[in-house]
Amino acid sequence: MPQLILIRHGQSQWNLENRFTGWWDVDVTEKGAAEAWAAGELMKAKGITPDLAFTSVQSRAIKTLNLALEAMGRLWLPVTKDWRLNERHYGGLTGLDKAETAAKHGDDQVKIWRRSFDIPPPPLEAGSPWDLSNDPRYAGIAIPLAESLKDTIERVLPYYERAIVPQLAAGKTVLISAHGNSLRALVKHLSGISDADITGLEIPTGQPIVYDLADDLTAGERYYLSER
């Protein structure tokens, strides 16, 4: 039976500071590293044995994966990194304190930017300190100026179908370490959640989510490994 495990990176420095992060590369905190290690220990204790792993090209997800695999004694697993598993791009909100942004623009407007399905935040302005156009990991990639959840889904799902589904179809156990919104895209698809309902789904940091898939890759119940 193929199995898919999703894990959101451990707490990042900007999670702690309550700042919009998106594609900006921020490290995990000491707490985040501990969450990642604990997730690996939990997976090992529950008998989860991934055959391979996927992650984004962002350090917080990569480090979370590495720490979890080390705790499992499986650092040797093949790992594929791809920008399509990156967090949603928060555009002009990148780097801003969420509370200060709400005070400036109003709670309702910030809620629309954060939680609407298809309305992106303001685009990243030219000359922004958060501009990634010279980052070598994105060479040749048309970096978005901002993304809605819908935009994020439109890059995550084709990658999932192309790169990850064949591994699941071969009966492999796959571990994905990624981000709140890129994982929300996968959960929406796998669990058949509506556009309206997916915006309210919270994915906590460092908590493995498991899908036991049928041979045709139909997803059954999703569950947090800590609850089983």
DRENTORLUM-388697 format. One record per residue (C-alpha): residue in one letter; x negated, y negated, z negated. Coordinates in Angstrom, 1 decimal. Layout:
BEGIN
REC/a/X/Y/Z .
...
// end
This chain:
BEGIN
REC/m/0.0/0.0/0.0 .
REC/p/-1.6/-3.3/1.0 .
REC/q/-1.9/-5.9/-1.7 .
REC/l/-2.4/-9.6/-1.6 .
REC/i/-3.7/-11.6/-4.6 .
REC/l/-3.5/-15.4/-4.6 .
REC/i/-5.4/-17.6/-7.0 .
REC/r/-5.5/-21.4/-7.3 .
REC/h/-8.9/-22.7/-8.3 .
REC/g/-9.6/-23.4/-11.9 .
REC/q/-9.1/-26.9/-13.3 .
REC/s/-11.1/-29.4/-11.4 .
REC/q/-12.6/-32.7/-12.6 .
REC/w/-10.0/-34.7/-10.8 .
REC/n/-7.2/-32.4/-12.1 .
REC/l/-8.5/-33.4/-15.6 .
REC/e/-8.6/-37.1/-14.6 .
REC/n/-5.1/-36.9/-13.0 .
REC/r/-6.4/-38.2/-9.6 .
REC/f/-5.2/-37.2/-6.1 .
REC/t/-7.9/-34.9/-4.7 .
REC/g/-6.9/-33.4/-1.4 .
REC/w/-9.9/-32.7/0.9 .
REC/w/-12.4/-34.5/-1.3 .
REC/d/-14.9/-32.1/-2.8 .
REC/v/-14.6/-32.0/-6.6 .
REC/d/-16.2/-29.4/-8.9 .
REC/v/-14.4/-27.3/-11.5 .
REC/t/-14.6/-28.4/-15.1 .
REC/e/-16.0/-26.2/-17.9 .
REC/k/-12.4/-25.2/-18.6 .
REC/g/-11.9/-24.4/-14.9 .
REC/a/-14.9/-22.2/-14.8 .
REC/a/-13.6/-20.3/-17.8 .
REC/e/-10.2/-19.9/-16.1 .
REC/a/-11.9/-18.4/-13.1 .
REC/w/-13.9/-16.0/-15.1 .
REC/a/-10.9/-15.0/-17.2 .
REC/a/-8.9/-14.4/-13.9 .
REC/g/-11.6/-12.0/-12.8 .
REC/e/-11.7/-10.2/-16.1 .
REC/l/-7.9/-9.9/-15.9 .
REC/m/-8.0/-8.5/-12.4 .
REC/k/-10.6/-6.0/-13.4 .
REC/a/-8.7/-4.9/-16.5 .
REC/k/-5.5/-4.4/-14.4 .
REC/g/-7.3/-2.3/-11.8 .
REC/i/-7.2/-4.8/-9.0 .
REC/t/-10.0/-4.0/-6.5 .
REC/p/-10.1/-6.4/-3.6 .
REC/d/-11.7/-5.2/-0.4 .
REC/l/-12.5/-8.7/0.9 .
REC/a/-11.7/-12.3/0.1 .
REC/f/-10.9/-15.6/1.8 .
REC/t/-11.3/-19.1/0.6 .
REC/s/-11.4/-22.7/1.7 .
REC/v/-14.6/-24.7/2.3 .
REC/q/-14.0/-26.7/-0.8 .
REC/s/-16.4/-26.1/-3.8 .
REC/r/-13.7/-25.7/-6.4 .
REC/a/-12.1/-22.8/-4.6 .
REC/i/-15.4/-21.2/-3.6 .
REC/k/-16.8/-21.5/-7.2 .
REC/t/-13.5/-20.0/-8.6 .
REC/l/-13.8/-17.1/-6.2 .
REC/n/-17.4/-16.5/-7.0 .
REC/l/-16.9/-16.6/-10.8 .
REC/a/-13.9/-14.3/-10.5 .
REC/l/-15.7/-11.8/-8.3 .
REC/e/-18.7/-11.9/-10.6 .
REC/a/-16.5/-11.1/-13.6 .
REC/m/-15.1/-8.2/-11.6 .
REC/g/-18.5/-6.9/-10.6 .
REC/r/-17.6/-7.5/-7.0 .
REC/l/-19.8/-10.4/-5.8 .
REC/w/-20.9/-8.2/-2.9 .
REC/l/-17.5/-8.4/-1.3 .
REC/p/-17.3/-10.0/2.2 .
REC/v/-16.0/-13.5/2.0 .
REC/t/-14.6/-15.7/4.8 .
REC/k/-14.5/-19.5/4.3 .
REC/d/-12.2/-21.6/6.5 .
REC/w/-11.1/-25.2/6.3 .
REC/r/-7.5/-24.2/7.2 .
REC/l/-7.2/-23.0/3.6 .
REC/n/-8.1/-26.4/2.3 .
REC/e/-5.8/-28.4/0.0 .
REC/r/-3.3/-30.8/1.6 .
REC/h/-5.0/-34.0/2.7 .
REC/y/-3.7/-36.8/0.5 .
REC/g/-4.8/-39.6/2.9 .
REC/g/-4.8/-43.0/1.3 .
REC/l/-3.9/-41.6/-2.1 .
REC/t/-7.2/-39.8/-2.3 .
REC/g/-9.1/-40.7/-5.5 .
REC/l/-6.3/-42.7/-7.0 .
REC/d/-5.1/-42.2/-10.5 .
REC/k/-1.5/-40.7/-10.3 .
REC/a/-0.1/-42.8/-13.2 .
REC/e/-1.6/-46.0/-11.9 .
REC/t/-0.3/-45.2/-8.4 .
REC/a/3.2/-44.7/-9.9 .
REC/a/3.0/-48.0/-11.7 .
REC/k/2.0/-49.8/-8.5 .
REC/h/4.4/-48.2/-6.0 .
REC/g/7.1/-46.8/-8.3 .
REC/d/7.9/-43.3/-9.5 .
REC/d/10.4/-42.7/-6.7 .
REC/q/7.9/-43.5/-3.9 .
REC/v/5.1/-41.5/-5.4 .
REC/k/7.5/-38.6/-5.9 .
REC/i/8.3/-38.8/-2.2 .
REC/w/4.7/-38.7/-1.2 .
REC/r/3.9/-35.9/-3.6 .
REC/r/6.9/-33.7/-3.3 .
REC/s/8.8/-34.3/-0.1 .
REC/f/8.4/-31.5/2.5 .
REC/d/7.7/-33.5/5.6 .
REC/i/6.7/-37.1/4.6 .
REC/p/3.0/-37.6/4.4 .
REC/p/1.3/-40.2/2.1 .
REC/p/-0.2/-43.3/3.6 .
REC/p/-3.1/-42.5/6.0 .
REC/l/-6.7/-42.8/4.9 .
REC/e/-8.0/-46.2/5.9 .
REC/a/-11.1/-46.8/8.1 .
REC/g/-14.2/-47.3/6.0 .
REC/s/-12.7/-45.5/3.0 .
REC/p/-15.2/-44.1/0.5 .
REC/w/-13.3/-40.8/0.9 .
REC/d/-14.0/-40.5/4.6 .
REC/l/-15.3/-37.0/5.5 .
REC/s/-16.1/-37.6/9.1 .
REC/n/-19.9/-37.2/8.4 .
REC/d/-19.4/-34.1/6.3 .
REC/p/-21.2/-31.2/8.1 .
REC/r/-18.6/-28.7/7.1 .
REC/y/-16.1/-30.5/9.3 .
REC/a/-18.2/-31.0/12.4 .
REC/g/-16.0/-30.7/15.5 .
REC/i/-12.8/-30.7/13.4 .
REC/a/-10.1/-33.3/13.9 .
REC/i/-9.8/-34.3/10.2 .
REC/p/-6.3/-35.4/9.4 .
REC/l/-5.7/-38.9/8.0 .
REC/a/-3.0/-37.5/5.7 .
REC/e/-0.8/-34.4/5.5 .
REC/s/2.7/-33.5/4.3 .
REC/l/3.4/-30.0/3.0 .
REC/k/4.9/-29.2/6.4 .
REC/d/1.6/-30.3/8.1 .
REC/t/-0.3/-28.1/5.7 .
REC/i/1.9/-25.1/6.4 .
REC/e/1.4/-25.6/10.1 .
REC/r/-2.4/-25.0/9.8 .
REC/v/-2.3/-22.4/7.0 .
REC/l/0.2/-19.9/8.4 .
REC/p/-1.3/-19.4/11.9 .
REC/y/-4.6/-18.8/10.2 .
REC/y/-3.0/-16.3/7.8 .
REC/e/-1.3/-14.5/10.7 .
REC/r/-4.5/-14.4/12.8 .
REC/a/-7.2/-13.6/10.2 .
REC/i/-5.6/-12.2/7.1 .
REC/v/-2.6/-10.2/8.3 .
REC/p/-4.7/-7.7/10.3 .
REC/q/-6.7/-6.9/7.2 .
REC/l/-3.4/-6.3/5.2 .
REC/a/-2.1/-4.3/8.1 .
REC/a/-5.1/-2.0/7.8 .
REC/g/-4.1/-1.3/4.2 .
REC/k/-6.7/-3.6/2.6 .
REC/t/-6.4/-5.5/-0.7 .
REC/v/-7.1/-9.1/0.0 .
REC/l/-7.9/-11.9/-2.5 .
REC/i/-7.4/-15.5/-1.5 .
REC/s/-8.8/-18.4/-3.6 .
REC/a/-7.4/-21.7/-2.5 .
REC/h/-5.4/-24.7/-3.6 .
REC/g/-1.9/-25.7/-4.9 .
REC/n/-0.5/-26.7/-1.5 .
REC/s/-2.2/-24.2/0.8 .
REC/l/-1.0/-21.4/-1.6 .
REC/r/2.4/-23.0/-1.7 .
REC/a/2.5/-22.6/2.1 .
REC/l/1.8/-18.9/1.8 .
REC/v/4.3/-18.3/-1.1 .
REC/k/7.0/-20.1/0.9 .
REC/h/6.4/-17.8/3.8 .
REC/l/6.1/-14.6/1.9 .
REC/s/8.9/-15.2/-0.5 .
REC/g/11.3/-16.9/1.9 .
REC/i/11.6/-20.1/-0.1 .
REC/s/13.5/-23.0/1.5 .
REC/d/12.0/-26.3/2.5 .
REC/a/13.9/-28.0/-0.3 .
REC/d/13.0/-25.5/-3.0 .
REC/i/9.3/-25.1/-2.2 .
REC/t/8.5/-28.7/-3.1 .
REC/g/9.4/-27.9/-6.8 .
REC/l/7.2/-24.8/-7.0 .
REC/e/4.2/-25.2/-9.3 .
REC/i/1.2/-23.0/-8.9 .
REC/p/-0.9/-23.0/-12.1 .
REC/t/-4.7/-23.0/-12.0 .
REC/g/-6.6/-19.8/-12.5 .
REC/q/-3.5/-17.5/-12.6 .
REC/p/-3.6/-14.6/-10.1 .
REC/i/-0.3/-14.1/-8.2 .
REC/v/0.2/-10.7/-6.8 .
REC/y/2.2/-9.4/-3.8 .
REC/d/2.6/-5.7/-3.4 .
REC/l/3.4/-5.4/0.3 .
REC/a/5.3/-2.7/2.1 .
REC/d/3.5/-1.0/5.1 .
REC/d/5.3/-3.4/7.4 .
REC/l/3.9/-6.3/5.2 .
REC/t/7.3/-7.2/3.9 .
REC/a/6.7/-8.9/0.6 .
REC/g/8.4/-7.6/-2.5 .
REC/e/8.5/-9.5/-5.8 .
REC/r/5.7/-11.8/-6.5 .
REC/y/4.4/-11.8/-10.1 .
REC/y/1.7/-13.3/-12.2 .
REC/l/-0.8/-10.6/-13.2 .
REC/s/-0.8/-11.9/-16.7 .
REC/e/2.8/-10.9/-17.1 .
REC/r/2.3/-7.2/-16.2 .
// end
